[in-house]
Amino acid sequence: MTSKNKNYSVSEAWELLLDEYNIVEDINKYGFYKIPASTIKDYKEPRNMTKWDTSNSRPEILKENKLGILPLSTKEYIISDFKLYEKLPDLIEIDHKKVIKVPTNTFEEYESIDINNISSEATAINVMTILEILDDFLETPHNVATFNGRMFTKAFNFKIDTFNSGQLNVDVKGVQVEIDGGFENSDSVVIVEAKNVLSNDFIVRQLYYPYRLWSAKVNKPIRTVFMVYTNMIFRLFEYEFKEQNNYSSIKLVKHKIYTIDDIEISLNEIIDVYNSTKEKYSDDINERVAPFVQADSMDRIISLLESLYKDGRYNENEIASKMSIAKRQSGYYFNAGKYLGLFTKKIDPTDKKRYIYLTSLGKQIYRLPYKERQLKIIELIFEHRVFRMAFEEILKNATLPSINKIEGIIDTCNAVEKSKNRRAQSVIAWLKWMIALTEL
Protein backbone atom coordinates (compact mmCIF):
# COMPACT_ATOMS: atom_id res chain seq x y z
CA MET A 1 0.00 0.00 0.00
CA THR A 2 1.39 3.38 -0.97
CA SER A 3 2.16 5.80 1.84
CA LYS A 4 -0.52 8.48 1.60
CA ASN A 5 -1.27 12.00 2.81
CA LYS A 6 2.00 13.38 1.52
CA ASN A 7 2.47 16.70 -0.18
CA TYR A 8 2.32 15.25 -3.67
CA SER A 9 1.99 17.34 -6.79
CA VAL A 10 -1.16 16.67 -8.82
CA SER A 11 0.91 14.76 -11.40
CA GLU A 12 2.61 12.62 -8.74
CA ALA A 13 -0.71 11.89 -7.06
CA TRP A 14 -2.30 10.70 -10.31
CA GLU A 15 0.69 8.53 -11.14
CA LEU A 16 0.33 6.84 -7.75
CA LEU A 17 -3.44 6.46 -8.08
CA LEU A 18 -3.26 4.94 -11.55
CA ASP A 19 -0.60 2.50 -10.41
CA GLU A 20 -2.07 1.48 -7.06
CA TYR A 21 -5.61 0.87 -8.32
CA ASN A 22 -4.71 -0.50 -11.78
CA ILE A 23 -6.93 2.14 -13.30
CA VAL A 24 -5.54 2.04 -16.84
CA GLU A 25 -5.82 -1.76 -16.93
CA ASP A 26 -9.45 -1.63 -15.77
CA ILE A 27 -10.32 1.03 -18.35
CA ASN A 28 -8.75 -1.09 -21.08
CA LYS A 29 -10.84 -4.04 -19.87
CA TYR A 30 -14.16 -2.44 -18.93
CA GLY A 31 -14.05 0.95 -20.67
CA PHE A 32 -14.19 3.06 -17.50
CA TYR A 33 -13.21 3.27 -13.84
CA LYS A 34 -15.31 4.77 -11.06
CA ILE A 35 -13.35 6.28 -8.21
CA PRO A 36 -14.64 7.60 -4.87
CA ALA A 37 -13.76 11.16 -3.95
CA SER A 38 -12.45 9.80 -0.64
CA THR A 39 -9.85 7.71 -2.50
CA ILE A 40 -8.64 10.76 -4.39
CA LYS A 41 -8.58 12.75 -1.15
CA ASP A 42 -6.11 10.26 0.33
CA TYR A 43 -3.57 11.85 -2.01
CA LYS A 44 -4.84 15.39 -2.58
CA GLU A 45 -8.02 17.43 -2.44
CA PRO A 46 -10.38 16.27 -5.24
CA ARG A 47 -11.09 19.84 -6.36
CA ASN A 48 -7.40 20.14 -7.31
CA MET A 49 -7.27 16.69 -8.89
CA THR A 50 -10.32 16.62 -11.16
CA LYS A 51 -10.82 19.94 -12.96
CA TRP A 52 -8.87 20.85 -16.07
CA ASP A 53 -10.46 23.45 -18.32
CA THR A 54 -8.31 22.48 -21.31
CA SER A 55 -6.83 19.23 -22.58
CA ASN A 56 -3.26 20.49 -22.17
CA SER A 57 -3.72 21.40 -18.52
CA ARG A 58 -4.21 17.75 -17.52
CA PRO A 59 -1.31 15.95 -15.79
CA GLU A 60 1.10 14.30 -18.25
CA ILE A 61 0.17 10.78 -17.13
CA LEU A 62 -3.48 11.41 -18.03
CA LYS A 63 -2.56 12.97 -21.37
CA GLU A 64 -0.31 10.03 -22.22
CA ASN A 65 -3.21 7.62 -21.65
CA LYS A 66 -5.84 9.95 -23.20
CA LEU A 67 -7.75 9.90 -19.93
CA GLY A 68 -10.28 12.37 -18.62
CA ILE A 69 -12.51 12.55 -15.57
CA LEU A 70 -16.11 13.58 -15.00
CA PRO A 71 -18.04 14.04 -11.73
CA LEU A 72 -20.95 11.67 -11.07
CA SER A 73 -21.87 13.08 -7.66
CA THR A 74 -20.19 14.96 -4.84
CA LYS A 75 -18.70 11.62 -3.76
CA GLU A 76 -17.74 9.85 -6.98
CA TYR A 77 -16.02 10.37 -10.34
CA ILE A 78 -15.69 8.35 -13.53
CA ILE A 79 -12.45 8.04 -15.52
CA SER A 80 -12.20 6.92 -19.14
CA ASP A 81 -10.59 7.83 -22.44
CA PHE A 82 -13.39 10.37 -22.88
CA LYS A 83 -13.40 12.92 -25.67
CA LEU A 84 -14.04 15.72 -23.21
CA TYR A 85 -12.70 18.73 -25.08
CA GLU A 86 -13.85 20.81 -28.04
CA LYS A 87 -11.28 22.57 -30.20
CA LEU A 88 -11.89 26.29 -30.60
CA PRO A 89 -11.68 27.93 -34.01
CA ASP A 90 -8.48 29.92 -34.38
CA LEU A 91 -9.11 32.84 -32.06
CA ILE A 92 -6.81 35.14 -33.99
CA GLU A 93 -7.23 34.30 -37.65
CA ILE A 94 -11.02 34.29 -37.93
CA ASP A 95 -12.94 37.05 -39.70
CA HIS A 96 -10.32 39.77 -39.59
CA LYS A 97 -12.49 42.03 -41.72
CA LYS A 98 -15.57 41.60 -39.54
CA VAL A 99 -14.51 42.86 -36.13
CA ILE A 100 -17.38 44.85 -34.67
CA LYS A 101 -16.47 48.14 -32.94
CA VAL A 102 -18.80 48.76 -30.02
CA PRO A 103 -19.45 52.36 -28.87
CA THR A 104 -18.61 52.85 -25.20
CA ASN A 105 -20.39 56.17 -24.54
CA THR A 106 -22.67 54.36 -22.10
CA PHE A 107 -19.79 54.08 -19.63
CA GLU A 108 -19.54 57.83 -19.17
CA GLU A 109 -22.26 57.58 -16.52
CA TYR A 110 -20.64 54.67 -14.64
CA GLU A 111 -17.90 55.12 -12.05
CA SER A 112 -17.63 51.54 -10.77
CA ILE A 113 -16.39 49.91 -14.00
CA ASP A 114 -13.13 50.83 -15.72
CA ILE A 115 -13.32 49.50 -19.27
CA ASN A 116 -9.57 49.99 -19.61
CA ASN A 117 -8.97 47.52 -16.78
CA ILE A 118 -11.19 44.48 -17.35
CA SER A 119 -9.18 42.02 -15.29
CA SER A 120 -11.77 39.38 -14.42
CA GLU A 121 -14.26 37.20 -16.23
CA ALA A 122 -17.11 38.62 -14.12
CA THR A 123 -16.24 42.18 -15.15
CA ALA A 124 -15.98 41.11 -18.80
CA ILE A 125 -19.51 39.67 -18.60
CA ASN A 126 -20.79 42.89 -17.00
CA VAL A 127 -19.23 45.02 -19.75
CA MET A 128 -20.55 42.68 -22.44
CA THR A 129 -24.04 43.02 -20.97
CA ILE A 130 -24.04 46.79 -20.54
CA LEU A 131 -22.81 47.32 -24.10
CA GLU A 132 -25.46 44.90 -25.43
CA ILE A 133 -22.81 42.77 -27.12
CA LEU A 134 -24.71 39.62 -26.14
CA ASP A 135 -27.93 41.05 -27.61
CA ASP A 136 -26.20 41.68 -30.92
CA PHE A 137 -24.51 38.30 -30.97
CA LEU A 138 -27.68 36.34 -30.24
CA GLU A 139 -29.75 38.62 -32.49
CA THR A 140 -32.23 38.78 -29.61
CA PRO A 141 -32.71 41.95 -27.52
CA HIS A 142 -33.19 42.41 -23.79
CA ASN A 143 -31.03 39.61 -22.43
CA VAL A 144 -31.45 40.05 -18.69
CA ALA A 145 -29.00 38.57 -16.18
CA THR A 146 -31.05 36.21 -14.02
CA PHE A 147 -28.65 33.67 -12.50
CA ASN A 148 -24.99 32.76 -11.93
CA GLY A 149 -22.75 31.04 -9.43
CA ARG A 150 -22.85 27.55 -7.90
CA MET A 151 -25.86 25.29 -8.38
CA PHE A 152 -26.67 21.59 -8.12
CA THR A 153 -28.05 19.42 -10.90
CA LYS A 154 -30.58 16.67 -10.43
CA ALA A 155 -29.85 13.19 -11.73
CA PHE A 156 -29.41 12.86 -15.49
CA ASN A 157 -27.70 10.54 -17.95
CA PHE A 158 -25.92 10.98 -21.25
CA LYS A 159 -23.81 9.34 -23.95
CA ILE A 160 -20.23 10.38 -24.62
CA ASP A 161 -17.64 9.38 -27.22
CA THR A 162 -14.30 7.90 -26.24
CA PHE A 163 -11.05 7.34 -28.09
CA ASN A 164 -10.96 3.54 -27.82
CA SER A 165 -14.03 2.38 -25.89
CA GLY A 166 -16.78 3.40 -28.28
CA GLN A 167 -19.65 5.38 -26.81
CA LEU A 168 -20.26 5.16 -23.06
CA ASN A 169 -23.39 5.82 -21.04
CA VAL A 170 -22.82 7.98 -17.98
CA ASP A 171 -25.27 8.33 -15.08
CA VAL A 172 -24.91 11.52 -13.04
CA LYS A 173 -26.54 11.40 -9.63
CA GLY A 174 -26.31 15.15 -9.01
CA VAL A 175 -23.29 17.43 -9.06
CA GLN A 176 -22.32 21.01 -8.39
CA VAL A 177 -21.83 23.29 -11.38
CA GLU A 178 -20.61 26.87 -11.53
CA ILE A 179 -22.13 29.18 -14.11
CA ASP A 180 -20.36 32.42 -15.03
CA GLY A 181 -23.41 34.11 -16.54
CA GLY A 182 -27.07 33.17 -16.94
CA PHE A 183 -29.51 35.28 -18.96
CA GLU A 184 -33.09 35.13 -20.13
CA ASN A 185 -34.86 36.82 -23.02
CA SER A 186 -38.31 36.43 -24.54
CA ASP A 187 -37.23 33.39 -26.56
CA SER A 188 -34.58 31.51 -24.60
CA VAL A 189 -32.40 31.00 -21.55
CA VAL A 190 -28.71 31.70 -22.21
CA ILE A 191 -25.71 30.18 -20.41
CA VAL A 192 -22.35 31.97 -20.77
CA GLU A 193 -18.98 30.42 -19.93
CA ALA A 194 -16.31 33.14 -19.80
CA LYS A 195 -12.51 32.97 -20.01
CA ASN A 196 -9.82 35.64 -19.96
CA VAL A 197 -6.99 33.47 -21.27
CA LEU A 198 -6.48 32.20 -24.82
CA SER A 199 -6.49 28.44 -25.27
CA ASN A 200 -6.83 25.92 -28.08
CA ASP A 201 -9.82 24.07 -26.65
CA PHE A 202 -12.22 23.92 -23.71
CA ILE A 203 -13.93 21.24 -21.67
CA VAL A 204 -17.47 20.74 -22.95
CA ARG A 205 -18.65 19.86 -19.44
CA GLN A 206 -18.65 23.57 -18.53
CA LEU A 207 -21.44 24.11 -21.05
CA TYR A 208 -23.11 20.67 -21.05
CA TYR A 209 -23.75 20.17 -17.34
CA PRO A 210 -25.35 23.66 -16.92
CA TYR A 211 -27.29 23.01 -20.14
CA ARG A 212 -28.73 19.82 -18.67
CA LEU A 213 -29.47 21.54 -15.36
CA TRP A 214 -31.49 24.35 -16.96
CA SER A 215 -33.12 22.14 -19.59
CA ALA A 216 -34.79 20.35 -16.68
CA LYS A 217 -35.88 23.60 -15.01
CA VAL A 218 -37.37 25.72 -17.82
CA ASN A 219 -39.48 25.25 -20.93
CA LYS A 220 -37.63 27.76 -23.10
CA PRO A 221 -34.79 26.49 -25.29
CA ILE A 222 -31.28 26.79 -23.86
CA ARG A 223 -28.56 28.62 -25.79
CA THR A 224 -24.91 28.18 -24.74
CA VAL A 225 -22.18 30.75 -25.37
CA PHE A 226 -18.42 30.45 -24.83
CA MET A 227 -16.81 33.88 -24.47
CA VAL A 228 -13.11 34.81 -24.40
CA TYR A 229 -12.05 38.32 -23.41
CA THR A 230 -8.39 39.18 -23.82
CA ASN A 231 -6.32 42.07 -25.19
CA MET A 232 -9.45 44.29 -25.21
CA ILE A 233 -11.30 42.02 -27.64
CA PHE A 234 -14.41 39.91 -27.01
CA ARG A 235 -14.65 36.64 -28.94
CA LEU A 236 -18.04 34.94 -28.70
CA PHE A 237 -18.89 31.40 -29.84
CA GLU A 238 -22.38 29.92 -29.74
CA TYR A 239 -22.66 26.14 -29.44
CA GLU A 240 -25.63 23.81 -29.51
CA PHE A 241 -26.16 20.19 -28.54
CA LYS A 242 -27.86 18.35 -31.38
CA GLU A 243 -29.03 15.65 -28.98
CA GLN A 244 -29.89 16.62 -25.42
CA ASN A 245 -28.58 13.38 -23.94
CA ASN A 246 -25.35 13.31 -25.99
CA TYR A 247 -22.35 15.18 -24.58
CA SER A 248 -20.49 14.65 -27.85
CA SER A 249 -23.20 16.18 -30.05
CA ILE A 250 -21.84 19.71 -29.50
CA LYS A 251 -21.68 21.84 -32.66
CA LEU A 252 -20.47 25.37 -33.31
CA VAL A 253 -23.36 27.56 -34.48
CA LYS A 254 -21.58 30.88 -35.08
CA HIS A 255 -18.89 33.21 -33.79
CA LYS A 256 -18.21 36.95 -33.78
CA ILE A 257 -15.47 39.29 -32.60
CA TYR A 258 -16.14 42.60 -30.85
CA THR A 259 -13.82 45.35 -29.67
CA ILE A 260 -14.36 48.29 -27.32
CA ASP A 261 -11.22 50.13 -28.38
CA ASP A 262 -9.58 51.59 -31.46
CA ILE A 263 -7.91 48.63 -33.15
CA GLU A 264 -7.11 50.14 -36.52
CA ILE A 265 -3.39 49.86 -37.15
CA SER A 266 -1.94 50.53 -40.59
CA LEU A 267 1.21 49.09 -42.13
CA ASN A 268 2.52 52.66 -42.39
CA GLU A 269 2.20 53.02 -38.62
CA ILE A 270 4.24 49.84 -38.13
CA ILE A 271 6.83 51.16 -40.58
CA ASP A 272 6.93 54.44 -38.62
CA VAL A 273 7.63 52.47 -35.42
CA TYR A 274 10.40 50.59 -37.22
CA ASN A 275 11.99 53.83 -38.47
CA SER A 276 11.80 55.55 -35.08
CA THR A 277 13.13 52.60 -33.05
CA LYS A 278 16.85 52.22 -32.47
CA GLU A 279 18.47 48.82 -32.29
CA LYS A 280 19.40 47.96 -28.70
CA TYR A 281 20.16 44.26 -28.90
CA SER A 282 22.40 42.45 -31.37
CA ASP A 283 20.81 39.09 -30.43
CA ASP A 284 24.33 37.60 -30.40
CA ILE A 285 24.34 34.56 -28.18
CA ASN A 286 27.33 35.96 -26.30
CA GLU A 287 25.62 39.27 -25.51
CA ARG A 288 21.97 38.41 -24.99
CA VAL A 289 20.00 38.99 -21.80
CA ALA A 290 17.43 36.26 -22.60
CA PRO A 291 17.33 33.17 -24.82
CA PHE A 292 16.22 33.82 -28.37
CA VAL A 293 12.48 33.42 -28.89
CA GLN A 294 10.88 29.99 -29.19
CA ALA A 295 7.22 30.87 -28.52
CA ASP A 296 5.00 31.40 -31.54
CA SER A 297 1.89 33.12 -30.19
CA MET A 298 2.23 36.80 -29.39
CA ASP A 299 -1.43 36.80 -28.38
CA ARG A 300 -0.63 34.24 -25.69
CA ILE A 301 2.27 36.36 -24.48
CA ILE A 302 -0.13 39.30 -24.16
CA SER A 303 -2.71 37.05 -22.48
CA LEU A 304 -0.06 35.94 -19.97
CA LEU A 305 0.87 39.59 -19.38
CA GLU A 306 -2.76 40.36 -18.56
CA SER A 307 -3.04 37.40 -16.21
CA LEU A 308 0.18 38.32 -14.38
CA TYR A 309 -1.09 41.86 -13.92
CA LYS A 310 -4.22 40.49 -12.28
CA ASP A 311 -2.70 37.66 -10.21
CA GLY A 312 0.73 39.13 -9.43
CA ARG A 313 2.98 36.13 -10.00
CA TYR A 314 3.12 32.52 -11.24
CA ASN A 315 5.51 29.62 -11.17
CA GLU A 316 6.06 27.71 -14.41
CA ASN A 317 3.58 24.98 -13.46
CA GLU A 318 0.90 27.61 -12.91
CA ILE A 319 1.67 29.20 -16.27
CA ALA A 320 1.36 25.81 -17.97
CA SER A 321 -2.04 25.29 -16.34
CA LYS A 322 -3.25 28.85 -16.94
CA MET A 323 -2.18 28.92 -20.57
CA SER A 324 -3.08 25.28 -21.29
CA ILE A 325 0.42 24.41 -22.50
CA ALA A 326 3.11 21.90 -21.58
CA LYS A 327 5.47 22.87 -18.77
CA ARG A 328 8.46 23.19 -21.10
CA GLN A 329 6.42 25.63 -23.22
CA SER A 330 5.77 27.78 -20.17
CA GLY A 331 9.52 28.33 -20.06
CA TYR A 332 9.47 29.36 -23.72
CA TYR A 333 6.73 31.93 -23.06
CA PHE A 334 8.51 33.30 -20.01
CA ASN A 335 11.72 33.67 -22.04
CA ALA A 336 9.82 35.39 -24.87
CA GLY A 337 8.45 37.92 -22.38
CA LYS A 338 11.89 38.34 -20.84
CA TYR A 339 13.34 38.87 -24.33
CA LEU A 340 10.97 41.85 -24.69
CA GLY A 341 11.59 43.12 -21.16
CA LEU A 342 8.07 42.28 -19.94
CA PHE A 343 8.69 39.37 -17.50
CA THR A 344 11.24 38.70 -14.80
CA LYS A 345 11.93 35.99 -12.21
CA LYS A 346 12.45 36.66 -8.51
CA ILE A 347 12.99 34.45 -5.49
CA ASP A 348 10.30 34.72 -2.82
CA PRO A 349 12.16 35.22 0.48
CA THR A 350 9.45 33.28 2.34
CA ASP A 351 9.44 29.97 0.48
CA LYS A 352 12.73 30.44 -1.43
CA LYS A 353 11.02 29.53 -4.72
CA ARG A 354 11.35 31.37 -8.03
CA TYR A 355 8.29 33.12 -9.42
CA ILE A 356 7.55 35.03 -12.61
CA TYR A 357 6.44 38.66 -12.30
CA LEU A 358 5.75 41.56 -14.62
CA THR A 359 8.49 44.14 -14.91
CA SER A 360 7.61 47.81 -14.49
CA LEU A 361 7.59 48.00 -18.29
CA GLY A 362 5.16 45.08 -18.44
CA LYS A 363 2.80 46.85 -16.04
CA GLN A 364 3.07 50.03 -18.05
CA ILE A 365 2.17 48.21 -21.27
CA TYR A 366 -0.82 46.53 -19.62
CA ARG A 367 -2.30 49.94 -18.82
CA LEU A 368 -2.08 51.18 -22.42
CA PRO A 369 -5.11 51.24 -24.73
CA TYR A 370 -5.22 48.52 -27.40
CA LYS A 371 -3.56 50.39 -30.25
CA GLU A 372 -0.79 51.91 -28.17
CA ARG A 373 -0.19 48.56 -26.49
CA GLN A 374 0.35 46.70 -29.77
CA LEU A 375 2.56 49.44 -31.20
CA LYS A 376 4.66 49.53 -28.02
CA ILE A 377 5.19 45.75 -28.22
CA ILE A 378 6.19 46.14 -31.87
CA GLU A 379 8.70 48.79 -30.78
CA LEU A 380 10.21 46.34 -28.28
CA ILE A 381 10.46 43.71 -31.02
CA PHE A 382 12.23 46.17 -33.34
CA GLU A 383 14.89 46.81 -30.72
CA HIS A 384 16.30 43.39 -31.72
CA ARG A 385 18.56 42.97 -34.74
CA VAL A 386 17.05 39.70 -36.02
CA PHE A 387 13.58 41.22 -36.23
CA ARG A 388 14.84 44.43 -37.79
CA MET A 389 16.59 42.47 -40.51
CA ALA A 390 13.54 40.22 -41.01
CA PHE A 391 11.21 43.22 -41.31
CA GLU A 392 13.56 44.79 -43.84
CA GLU A 393 12.91 41.72 -46.00
CA ILE A 394 9.19 42.47 -45.86
CA LEU A 395 9.79 46.07 -46.87
CA LYS A 396 12.06 44.98 -49.71
CA ASN A 397 9.94 42.15 -51.12
CA ALA A 398 6.39 43.00 -49.95
CA THR A 399 6.01 39.46 -48.58
CA LEU A 400 7.01 37.43 -45.56
CA PRO A 401 10.55 36.03 -45.74
CA SER A 402 11.01 32.28 -46.03
CA ILE A 403 12.12 30.07 -43.17
CA ASN A 404 15.46 29.65 -44.95
CA LYS A 405 15.92 33.42 -45.13
CA ILE A 406 15.15 33.79 -41.41
CA GLU A 407 17.59 30.98 -40.60
CA GLY A 408 20.24 32.91 -42.54
CA ILE A 409 19.50 36.05 -40.53
CA ILE A 410 19.71 34.08 -37.28
CA ASP A 411 23.08 32.71 -38.45
CA THR A 412 24.34 36.18 -39.37
CA CYS A 413 23.41 37.48 -35.94
CA ASN A 414 24.83 34.40 -34.16
CA ALA A 415 21.56 34.22 -32.22
CA VAL A 416 21.37 30.49 -31.46
CA GLU A 417 23.52 27.38 -31.32
CA LYS A 418 20.72 24.88 -32.00
CA SER A 419 17.00 24.65 -32.87
CA LYS A 420 17.54 27.25 -35.59
CA ASN A 421 14.60 26.11 -37.68
CA ARG A 422 12.29 26.12 -34.64
CA ARG A 423 13.36 29.66 -33.68
CA ALA A 424 12.86 30.81 -37.27
CA GLN A 425 9.27 29.60 -37.07
CA SER A 426 8.73 31.84 -34.05
CA VAL A 427 10.18 34.83 -35.91
CA ILE A 428 7.78 34.18 -38.80
CA ALA A 429 4.88 33.86 -36.34
CA TRP A 430 5.68 37.24 -34.74
CA LEU A 431 5.94 38.89 -38.16
CA LYS A 432 2.59 37.37 -39.13
CA TRP A 433 1.09 38.76 -35.91
CA MET A 434 2.29 42.25 -36.85
CA ILE A 435 0.83 42.04 -40.34
CA ALA A 436 -2.43 40.57 -39.04
CA LEU A 437 -2.89 43.67 -36.85
CA THR A 438 -3.33 45.71 -40.02
CA GLU A 439 -6.14 43.42 -41.16
CA LEU A 440 -8.37 43.60 -38.07
Buried (B, 14 or more C-beta within 10 A) or exposed (E): EEEBEEEBEBBBBBBBBBEBBEBBEBBBEEBBBEBEBEBBBBBBEBEEBBBBBBBBBBBEBBBEBBBBBBBBBEEBBBBBBBBBBBEBEEBBEBEEEEBEEBEBEEBEEEEEEEBBEBBEBBBBBBBBBBBBBBBBBBEBEEBEBEBBEEBEBEEBEBBBBBEEBEEBEBEBBBBEBEBBBBBBBEEBBBBBBBBBBBBBBBBBBBBBBBBBBBBEBEEBEBBBBBBBBBBBBBBBBBBBBEEBBBBBBBEBEEBBBBBBBEBBBEBEBBEEBBEEBEEEBBBEEEEBEBBBBBBBBBBBBBBBBBBBBEEEBBBBEBBBBBBBBBEEBBBBBBBBBBBBBBBBEEEEEEEEEEBBBBBEBBBEBBEBEBBEBBBBBBBBBBBBBBBBBBBEBBEEEEEBBEBEBBBBBBEEBBBBEEBBEEBBBBBBBBBBBBEBBBEB
